[in-house]
Amino acid sequence: MSNKPTGFATRAIHAGQEPEPATGAVNVPIYASSTYVQEEIGKNKGYEYSRVSNPTRDRLETNLAALEGGVASKVFASGMAAINAVTSMLKSGDHVIAGHNLYGGTPRLFNQVLVNFGLTFTYVDTSNVKNVSRALQKNTRLVFLETPTNPLMELCDLREISDVSHRHGADVVVDNTFMSPYFQQPIELGADMVVHSTTKFLNGHSDGLGGVVVCTKVEQADKLAFLQKCAGAIMSPFECWLILRGVKTLAVRMEQHDRNGRKVAEYLAKHKKVQKVFYPGLSDHPQHKLAKKQMTGFGSMISFETGSLANANKMLRKVRVCSLAESLGGVETLISHPATMTHAAVGAEGRRKIGITDGMVRISVGIEDVEDILADLDQALAAI
Ligand SMILES: Cc1ncc(COP(=O)(O)O)c(C=O)c1O
């Protein structure tokens, strides 16, 4: 690609995805090789062993850095492996501030694993920057954010929090899984690193697990490359290839997710059996203004309140076009129950504190014909 700045969709299709020099293949090959032949001791073509580096992985890392506007990225075996790598850059005694309603697996890692290694965590409602300021300590090294949060769809002001954290010498890490780089660019807003579960929108086809950390500094990428080599939680060449293929359609998929998401949110907001809808694209969302300022679309993640576990189960048993399943961001509409699925690990008391009820249902609106999704929800909600 030339050095001229290019649009998002062009970068998605071409950055790191240049034709393969040996054959001209337009798709990046899956380099299924654990090792690489060496001409003599210490002389090789830049690759020695695939835990350390792999040509397919290199291409994906170039691509994802270009999409998030970072200097480099490093990919891992899952979103959780990527988050674990970021926190492995810290030292015992370091303090982390984290949003109070992150994806449930993240506090599970923090509270049940990393506390045993001398890291401390404070959870705050990051929708108000003052809560972050108040929680900053001398040893705070990292502020870990999700916006919108999973599943309550609360936003935080990335610019404000980055400014406050940087003044204090803490780095800001944003889990941008829900919006994808297409709708939200945290680095432009001040973030130091961006993580994704690539399992979701970046891959987009619900067929592979992965995670990425996008860096703004070469030193961060060097540390993460060292962690790939030492700890080995790297993404396989096949999974890398799935994402390289998936991101080619990210722009068009996100546009369609967003169009369908808005229609489903409006439908749910008017439905008599639905008590509340959580979607930043609705004008009554408390942070609708911030959503319009910080994101270029609203995406397709929506949560809504059915009133009780029994009601949630009644409707979830009936869905046919929507699939009752964990995860999100695939082309197919996935519907889930946060209290027993993504946020089971948070515990009943933890869920009560942050407002995740037993009647809450989360939907990741896919790119099917929206009339079919609406008709499916209509017949399922009739069961309540
Ligand atoms: C926002 C968010 N971050 C991280 C993860 C973890 O990613 P993975 O399942 O790829 O480990 C998830 C998984 O659902 C998620 O929703």
The ligand as an SDF file (V2000), in Angstrom:
LIG
                    3D

 16 16  0  0  0  0  0  0  0  0999 V2000
  -16.0390   -6.9270   26.3800 C   0  0  0  0  0  0  0  0  0  0  0  0
  -15.3270   -8.2530   26.4450 C   0  0  0  0  0  0  0  0  0  0  0  0
  -14.0050   -8.2750   26.7070 N   0  0  0  0  0  0  0  0  0  0  0  0
  -13.3280   -9.4310   26.7710 C   0  0  0  0  0  0  0  0  0  0  0  0
  -13.9520  -10.6490   26.5870 C   0  0  0  0  0  0  0  0  0  0  0  0
  -13.1590  -11.9260   26.6820 C   0  0  0  0  0  0  0  0  0  0  0  0
  -12.8560  -12.3940   25.4190 O   0  0  0  0  0  0  0  0  0  0  0  0
  -12.6070  -13.9400   25.0490 P   0  0  0  0  0  0  0  0  0  0  0  0
  -13.8890  -14.6620   25.2850 O   0  0  0  0  0  0  0  0  0  0  0  0
  -12.1710  -13.9000   23.6240 O   0  0  0  0  0  0  0  0  0  0  0  0
  -11.5330  -14.4220   25.9620 O   0  0  0  0  0  0  0  0  0  0  0  0
  -15.3180  -10.6680   26.2990 C   0  0  0  0  0  0  0  0  0  0  0  0
  -16.0100  -11.9600   26.0990 C   0  0  0  0  0  0  0  0  0  0  0  0
  -17.2050  -12.0390   26.0180 O   0  0  0  0  0  0  0  0  0  0  0  0
  -16.0280   -9.4360   26.2310 C   0  0  0  0  0  0  0  0  0  0  0  0
  -17.3430   -9.4000   25.9700 O   0  0  0  0  0  0  0  0  0  0  0  0
  1  2  1  0
  2  3  1  0
  2 15  2  0
  3  4  2  0
  4  5  1  0
  5  6  1  0
  5 12  2  0
  6  7  1  0
  7  8  1  0
  8  9  2  0
  8 10  1  0
  8 11  1  0
 12 13  1  0
 12 15  1  0
 13 14  2  0
 15 16  1  0
M  END
$$$$
